[in-house]
């Protein structure tokens, strides 16, 4: 418990809850069903009941933030905080706020280019992570424990016990990959929806391929 960074945990969790104030203020203007998911053209294709959206969704995001912050701090056990950790811990709060406001705005009839807004957000996020990951110590570990135990998945166990020098090299390579992807995301705002779909699929494939490469490299080291 003494290793938990309570200030960061509390501030980021409160940020997750902050949208409730906005939702409560505009509560009477919201329809009974609020758009929460959109297709590649920015058109809503899934909805949530208003009370759940305004109150329950931010609470669930705050609980998830508390859990991930706590687990991350316990795993890294008092190590010096790298800058990339602050970015990781800001992902859920910022995403919650942006998606919440966009969903409210579109549901209330405000014309917003959802695709471009999210591409800019993701592009900046990937660039920041990509910039700081190569500067992160190999002793720093992202949250890799399931329910407090290294159970079930050999990959998770191997990653947790990975040689710090090897982990540092992976941080560096993956950081460069994310930085390049972030640049592509920013440039893609000038292109159409079809290209957006391709780069999203490409991002998933790149991450999966790189994860497989890490797995085989760890298997050789084991």
C-alpha positions in Angstrom: 0.0 0.0 0.0 2.9 2.4 0.8 4.0 2.1 -2.9 0.7 3.3 -4.3 0.9 6.8 -5.8 -2.3 8.0 -4.2 -2.2 11.5 -5.5 -2.1 10.4 -9.1 -4.7 7.7 -8.4 -7.1 10.1 -6.8 -6.7 12.9 -9.4 -7.1 10.6 -12.4 -10.1 8.9 -10.8 -11.8 12.2 -10.1 -11.2 13.1 -13.8 -13.1 10.0 -14.8 -16.0 11.1 -12.6 -15.9 14.8 -13.8 -18.2 14.2 -16.8 -21.1 13.4 -14.4 -21.3 17.1 -13.6 -21.7 18.0 -17.3 -24.2 15.2 -17.9 -26.2 16.2 -14.9 -26.3 19.9 -16.1 -27.6 18.9 -19.5 -29.7 16.0 -18.2 -33.0 17.4 -19.2 -31.9 18.1 -22.7 -30.7 14.6 -23.3 -33.0 12.0 -24.9 -33.7 8.8 -23.1 -31.2 6.9 -25.3 -27.7 8.3 -25.8 -25.4 7.3 -28.6 -22.2 5.5 -27.3 -20.8 3.9 -30.4 -20.3 5.1 -34.0 -19.3 3.7 -37.4 -16.5 4.8 -39.6 -18.7 7.6 -41.0 -19.3 9.0 -37.5 -22.9 7.8 -37.4 -24.3 6.4 -34.2 -25.0 2.6 -34.3 -25.4 1.8 -30.6 -27.1 3.5 -27.7 -27.3 3.5 -23.9 -30.1 4.4 -21.5 -29.6 8.0 -20.3 -29.2 7.3 -16.6 -26.6 4.6 -17.2 -24.7 6.9 -19.5 -24.7 10.0 -17.3 -24.0 8.4 -14.0 -23.0 4.7 -14.2 -20.5 4.9 -17.1 -18.2 7.4 -15.4 -18.3 5.5 -12.2 -17.3 2.2 -13.9 -14.4 4.0 -15.7 -13.3 5.5 -12.4 -13.3 2.0 -10.7 -11.3 0.6 -13.6 -8.8 3.5 -13.3 -8.4 2.9 -9.6 -7.8 -0.8 -10.2 -5.2 -0.3 -12.9 -3.3 2.5 -11.1 -3.2 0.3 -7.9 -2.0 -2.8 -9.8 0.6 -0.8 -11.8 2.1 0.7 -8.6 2.2 -2.6 -6.8 3.9 -4.3 -9.7 6.6 -1.7 -10.0 7.1 -1.6 -6.2 8.3 2.0 -5.6 10.5 2.3 -8.8 11.2 5.8 -10.0 8.2 7.0 -12.0 9.0 7.2 -15.7 7.2 9.9 -17.7 5.4 7.3 -19.8 3.6 6.1 -16.7 1.8 9.4 -16.4 0.7 9.1 -20.0 -0.5 5.5 -19.4 -2.5 6.7 -16.3 -4.1 9.5 -18.3 -5.4 7.4 -21.1 -8.6 6.2 -19.4 -9.6 9.6 -17.9 -8.9 11.5 -21.1 -10.6 8.9 -23.3 -13.6 8.9 -20.9 -14.0 12.7 -21.0 -13.6 13.0 -24.8 -15.9 10.1 -25.7 -18.5 11.3 -23.1 -18.5 14.8 -24.5 -18.6 13.7 -28.1 -21.5 11.2 -27.4 -23.4 14.0 -25.6 -22.8 16.5 -28.4 -23.8 14.2 -31.2 -26.8 13.0 -29.4 -27.9 16.6 -28.8 -27.6 17.4 -32.5 -24.2 19.2 -32.6 -22.3 18.6 -35.8 -18.9 17.0 -35.0 -16.4 15.2 -37.1 -15.9 12.3 -34.8 -13.4 10.5 -37.0 -11.0 13.4 -37.2 -11.3 14.3 -33.6 -10.4 10.7 -32.5 -7.6 10.4 -35.0 -6.0 13.6 -33.7 -6.4 12.4 -30.1 -5.0 8.9 -30.9 -2.2 10.4 -33.0 -1.0 12.7 -30.2 -1.3 9.9 -27.6 0.8 7.5 -29.7 3.4 10.1 -30.4 3.7 10.9 -26.7 3.9 7.2 -25.7 6.3 6.6 -28.6 8.5 9.4 -27.5 8.9 8.4 -23.9 8.9 4.6 -24.1 12.5 4.4 -25.4 13.5 6.5 -22.4 11.9 4.1 -19.9 13.9 1.7 -17.7 13.8 -2.0 -18.5 13.0 -2.5 -14.8 9.7 -0.7 -15.2 6.8 -3.1 -15.9 3.4 -2.3 -17.2 0.5 -4.0 -15.5 0.9 -7.7 -16.3 -0.7 -9.6 -13.3 -4.1 -11.2 -13.3 -5.9 -11.0 -10.0 -2.5 -10.6 -8.3 -1.2 -13.9 -9.6 1.0 -15.0 -12.5 -1.4 -17.7 -13.4 -2.7 -19.2 -16.6 -0.7 -17.5 -19.3 2.9 -18.4 -19.9 3.4 -15.3 -21.9 2.5 -13.1 -19.0 4.8 -15.0 -16.7 7.7 -14.8 -19.2 7.1 -11.1 -19.7 7.0 -10.4 -16.0 10.3 -12.2 -15.6 11.9 -10.8 -18.7 15.5 -9.7 -18.6 15.5 -5.9 -18.0 17.9 -5.3 -20.9 15.7 -7.2 -23.3 12.6 -5.4 -22.0 14.4 -2.1 -22.5 15.1 -3.0 -26.2 11.4 -3.8 -26.7 10.4 -0.6 -25.2 12.7 1.3 -27.6 11.5 -0.6 -30.7 7.8 -0.4 -29.8 8.2 3.3 -28.9 9.5 4.0 -32.4 6.6 2.0 -33.9 4.0 3.9 -32.0 5.6 7.2 -32.8 5.4 6.5 -36.6 1.8 5.2 -36.2 0.9 8.5 -34.4 2.3 10.5 -37.3 0.3 8.5 -39.8 -2.9 9.0 -37.7 -2.4 12.8 -37.8 -1.8 12.9 -41.5 -4.8 10.6 -42.1 -7.3 13.3 -41.0 -6.9 14.7 -44.6 -7.9 11.3 -46.1 -11.2 9.5 -46.3 -13.0 7.0 -44.0 -11.7 3.9 -46.0 -8.1 4.9 -45.3 -8.9 5.3 -41.6 -10.3 1.7 -41.5 -7.1 0.5 -43.2 -4.7 2.2 -40.7 -6.8 1.0 -37.7 -6.6 -2.6 -39.0 -2.9 -2.1 -39.8 -2.3 -0.9 -36.2 -3.9 -4.0 -34.8 -1.9 -6.3 -37.1 1.4 -4.5 -36.3 0.8 -4.8 -32.5 -0.2 -8.5 -32.9 2.9 -9.3 -35.1 5.2 -7.5 -32.7 3.7 -9.4 -29.7 4.3 -12.7 -31.5 7.9 -11.7 -32.1 8.3 -10.9 -28.4 6.8 -14.2 -27.5 9.2 -16.2 -29.7 12.2 -14.2 -28.4 11.2 -14.8 -24.8 10.7 -18.5 -25.6 14.3 -18.7 -26.9 15.6 -17.0 -23.7 13.6 -19.3 -21.4 
